[in-house]
C-alpha cells in the first residue's frame, strides 16, 4: 500500500495530459469535417461563389492551437520540474541526515608565553633582634605590626651586674694608672742612681790610669755602673708594661660601656615588627634570647624554580606579574633581579629571584603567590581546546575534518596543559579544523556536517 501511494503522483498527470491532447486532436478533426461538409458541391461552385472563413472560426482555431501548445509545454515541463524538485529534496534529506559536529580551528599560541610558577613571598631584609646584655626587660616600646625607623628605641634592659662590672673596670684602670706612676718614679730614681754610678766609674777609671787606685776597686765601681744601667732598662720595661696594662683596662671599660649601650635595644633598619617575644620583666640572656624580629616590607621578593625547558628564556630585568588568591582583582608587577645561573641537579630547575615593590603594604611576607613570567617564544605551538583530544591505544589523537567534510583521526604530540586549552607540538598545522568533543558517530572516513563553534576566531578569519 505504501509503494502505490508513493508512485501515484508521477502517473496521473501524464495520463491526463495525453487524454487532453487526444480530445483536442479529435475536436480539430471534427471541425475540419464540418468545414468539408459545408462546402458547395459542383465543379464551379468554388469559383462562382468564393467564401472566406468567418472570424469566429479563426479565433476558435487560434485558441485551440494555443491550448494545444500549452498542453504540450505543460506535459513536458511539469514532469521535468518535479524530477528536479525531487532530486533537490533527496539531496537535502541526505544532507540533513549527516551528523552535526562542532569544529574549532587550530591556531598558533601567542609569541609571548605565560609561565605560571608558585612562590612564597619573603622580605628583602629581615633580621632577628637578640639581647647582647644579660638582665631584665625594663621597658618595651613596640609591638607586632608597628612600623619603626632606623635607630628607633624598641626596649630597655636593666642589668645591675653590668653596671658593677663597669665600675670595677674603671677602678682597675685607676689602679693601673697608679702602678704606672710608681713605675715612672722608680725609673727616675734608677736613672739618677745610674748617673751617679756612671760619674763614679769614670773617676775611678781615670785614677786607675794614673795608678792612684787599684784595678780591683775600679772594677767594682764599673760593675755598679753596669748594674744601675740594667736596672734602668728594667724600670723602663716596667713602665711600658704598666702602660699596656692601662690600655687593656681601658679597653675592658670600653667593652663594658658598649655592653651598657646594648641595654637600649634599637632597630637596625626601618621596617615592621613581625615578632615580639618578650615583655616587661622577662629575663634575657646574651646572644640567646630573641626579643623582636623586624622585616622590610616596602620591597619583597619571591624565589621560583623555573624548569629546564624554560630556563634559557629567563634573564635579569625580565618583567613578571604576581597574583594571590586573597586579592584576585590585583596584579602586582615585579622584575627578575637575579638567577642562580645553574640548574639544581636534583630537580633540574633554575632558582630565580623576583622582586616586587610593595608601597601600599598589600602583600605580606609569607604569602603564597603565583608568578607569571612573560617568556618570548621563537616557535609558538598550536593551541586546541582540551575536549578535542581522544586517548586511544595508538596514542593521543584528534578528529580532523578535511576539505570534503570527512573525518580523519590524526595522532598528535601534546605539550603543556593550561586546563581549558592544551598545546599541540606536532601532528597538526595552523588553520586545520578539529572536532570538539567527538562522539561515537565520529568515525574514520565518515562524512559529517561541520558546525563552527561559537567564538572560534580562527574560523572567522578563514572565512
Protein Blocks (a to p, Z undefined) as FASTA:
>chain_A
ZZmmmmmmmmmmmmmmmmmmmmmmmmmmmmmmmmmmmpccdjklmmmmgcdddfklmmmm
mmmmmmmmmmmmmmmmmmmmmmmmmmmmmmmmmmmmpccddddddddddfbdcddddddd
ddfbdcddddfbdcddfbdcbdehiacdehiafbdcddfklmmmmmmmmmmmmmmmmmmm
mmmmmmmmmmmmmmmmmmmmmmmmmmmmnopacfklmmmmmmmmmmmmmmmmmmmmmmmm
mmmmmmmmmmmmmmmmmmmmmmpccdfbdcddfbdfbdehiacdehkacfbdcddfkbcc
ddddddfklmmmpcehiacddddfklmmbccddddfbdfhiacfklopacdddddddfko
macghiacddddddddfbdcddddfklpccdfkbccdddddfkopacdddddddddehja
ccdfbhpaehiacdehiafklcghiacdddddehiaklmmmZZ
